[in-house]
Amino acid sequence: MNHLIAEMTELVEAACAAPTNAFGYGIWSHHVSQVVANGRQLAPLLGADAEIVELAALLHDYASICDAALYPEHHLHSARVAGELLGARGYPAERIAAVQHCIETHRGSLRARRNTVEAVCLANADALSHIQQVPSLLYLAYVQRQMSIDAGAEWVAQKLERTWRKLDPQVQALAAPEYAAALGVLTASS
């Protein structure tokens, strides 16, 4: 791991552990670290620049981790903050722009145009983490949103189905067993 990635990893994990993080440490342990791992796996498969993808994966939710009020447009705020953090460390401007583009376009719920393979990689790594980390979605449904058992299971299943449709076919092939298992558990009682 290069020095910049190590520094950003430490920075983001510390923000996730901070008592001011409204999402709790689980956003690190069950999301950001999974997106980073997915990015590392997908970058060579998709032919993406691994360093750009990893920096973008680390910083893609950073602004909302620091301030939950920024969540609705966290893709824009996180891209801005990533530019500030990387620029202050002398990272090349064209590579900062590449990281920012990945972050700005990572959200599956938005129809942003992804102009680089790195942006496609991050969006897929982020979406894939939802399929891999079903417990965090269940926590969101049952604890944070206080849904009933059936409503929570249906909400999570629908979220996974939307996520599945957004994955590139190559990534769907990798995730098919996990996706089928998750849906099987969620729909077993229906």
N, C-alpha and C positions, 0 to 999 in steps of 0.2 A: 504494500500500500504506500502510495507516495505521501509526502509530508502534507500537502494541501488537503488531500482526502482525509488523512488522519486528523488534521486540525478541524475540518468541517464535521467529521463524525463526532468528535469530542464536543464541539459547540452545540450541535443539534441534540445529542443525547442529554447534555446538561440542561438544555431548554425543556426537553421532555420531562426531566426529573424535577424541574422547578415547581414549587407549590402554586405558582401563578398560572401554570398550564391547565386550562379548563378541561382538557381531554384526558389528563392523567398520563402516567408513564406508559400505559398500554399503547399509546400512539407510537411510541418507539418500539416496544417489544412485539407488538402485533401488527404494525403497519409499516413505518418508515424502514426499519431494518429488513422487513420482508421485501419491500419495493427495491431496496438496494441489492439484495440477494437475487431477486428476479432480473434486475437490470444487468447484473454480472453474467447471468445465465443467457439472457436474450441478446446482449450486444454482439457476441460473436455469431450467433445464429442469424441475426438480421443484418450483419455487416456494419454495425454502428461503432462509433468511437467510444470505447469503454469508459474513458475518463470523463467525457462530457456527460454520458448517461449516469455515471455514479455520482458526480457532483449534483446533477439535476435531481436525482432520486433522493439524495440527502436533504436538499433544500426545498423540495417541491411543496411542502406544507409548512415550512418554517415560520412564515409570518403569522399564520393562525395559531401556531403553537405558542408563539410569544404574546399574541393578543387575539383571543377568540372572536372579538368583534370584527376582525378582518376576514373571517371565514367566507362570507358570501362571495368575495372577490379575492380569495387567498392566492389564486393562481397569478394574479397581477401583482399583488403586494409581495408575494414570495419571489417573483422574478426580479422585482425592483431591489429587494433586500439582497438577493443573491448577487446582483450586479455590484452593490455596494461592498459586500463582504469580499468577493473575489477581486474586485478592483483595488481595494485597500491592500491586498496581498500581492499585487503586481501581476495578476493573471492576465494574459493577452486579451485585448478588447474583442477580437473576433471569436475567441473561445467563450468569453463571457456572453456574447450575443447568442451563441449556440445553446449554452446552458439556459439562458433566459427564454429562448423560444421553446425549449422542451417544457419548462415549467409553465409558461403561459398557455400551452396547448394540451396539458396533461389530463384535464378533466374530461371524463367520458360523458358527463351530463351536458357538456357544451359542444357545439358543432364547430370547433376550431379547426382550421386548416393546418395540418402538420406538414411542414415543408421539408423536413429532414428525416432521415432514418433514425436519428437519435431521438427525435420527438415521438415518432411512432413507437420506438422502443420503450421510452418512459411511460407513455400512455398505456401500453400493454402490460408493463411491469406493475403499474399502479392498479389497473383493473384486475390483473391476475391475483394480486394480494387479497382482494375481497373473496375470491373463491377459496384461497388457501387459508384464510383466517376467519372462518365462519364464526368461531366463538366471539370475536369482537363485534360482529354484526348482531349476534344474539344478545350480547350485553347491551348494545345500543337499543335494540327493540324492547327487551324485557326490563332493563334497569333504567336506562335513561328516558325512554319513551313510555314506559310502564304499560306495554301492550299485554293483551291476554295471550295465552299459549297459542291458540289458533291464529289470531291476528298477527302475532310476532313471527310465527313460522311462515305464514303466507307473505308477509312483508319481506322477509329475508329471501325466500324463494324467488319472489319477483325481482328483487335487487340482483340476485345471482343470474337470473335469466337475462336481464337487461345488460349486465356486465358481459355475459357470454357472447351476446350478439355483437358487442363492440370489439372483441378480440380478433386479431388477425388469424387467418386459418392455420398458420404454422403454430401459433401459440395455443389455439384451441386443441390442436393435436397433442400438444404436451400436457394440457390441463384436463383432457377428457375424463380420465379416471377420477380425479379429485372433484370435478364438477358433478359427475354422475353420483358419486358417494354423498356429496353434500345435499343434492336434490333428493336423493333416496331417503335420507334421514328426515328432511323437512317435510316431505310429502307422504311419509309412511302412514300417518294417521288419517289422511284425507280420503 
